[in-house]
């Protein structure tokens, strides 16, 4: 599964284990992904029910909402949920009232990079790609891609850019010459290496290291004490017997306090 989605699932379980269950809500927004609400909702609900049972809470005392539609995400976030897992692009665009709390560590890092892939021998630079077709799931958030991923150096209007529902289809379209380039996340890039036709592709652009999206808390719905307690609990989560199983399953080595210095770099690019 996608790095963002798997980290989100583990964080969702962790939230259920760490906060009081007095009608708490968590919103999970997964922009431009191929994970369907119909598949994600039962999985997250089942995990929450397990945590409620383990914690001695009444079933249904903690609720979650999942969407890959950013318009719906905006509506869900407007209701000010207690906690949320949203994309970095959404946080940069909607910083008011949201406090980054913790970040997952995956492959030993709290960052990831984005890459642009092309067929070997077609283009060597982003400038050569201008006027050509580029696709990818990150393009569900064009402003984030343009300002942060591409660091403002390459306006998307310079390309024929279109979002993709899934990275595999986009990569197949690339190898089939239906498009000219694909923008991929780090997880998508690593997964593509196992594909038979990966040897026919090459990287022509690599972004700066950007933070894996932290779990955020509503400043209006949670107190500073709540958030600090959550950070302390999450820092120990993957060392816990039950937590360790979930972390191992989803490839997460641990959780750390959100790195504001790293987030500030992304905020600077956004501004």
Secondary structure, DSSP 8 states (H G I E B T S, - for coil): --HHHHHHHHHHHHHHHHS--SSEEEEEE-TT-S--HHHHHHHHHHHHHHHHHHHT--TTSEEEEEES-HHHHHHHHHT--SEEE--HHHHHH--TTEEEEEEEEETTBSEE--EEEEETTT-SSHHHHTTSEEEEGGGGGHHHIIIIISTTSS-GGGSEEEE-S-HHHHHHHHHTTSSSEEEE-HHHHHHHTTSGGGGGEEEEEE---EE---EEEETTTS-HHHHHHHHHHHHHHTTSHHHHHHHHHTTEEEEEE--HHHHHHHHHHH-
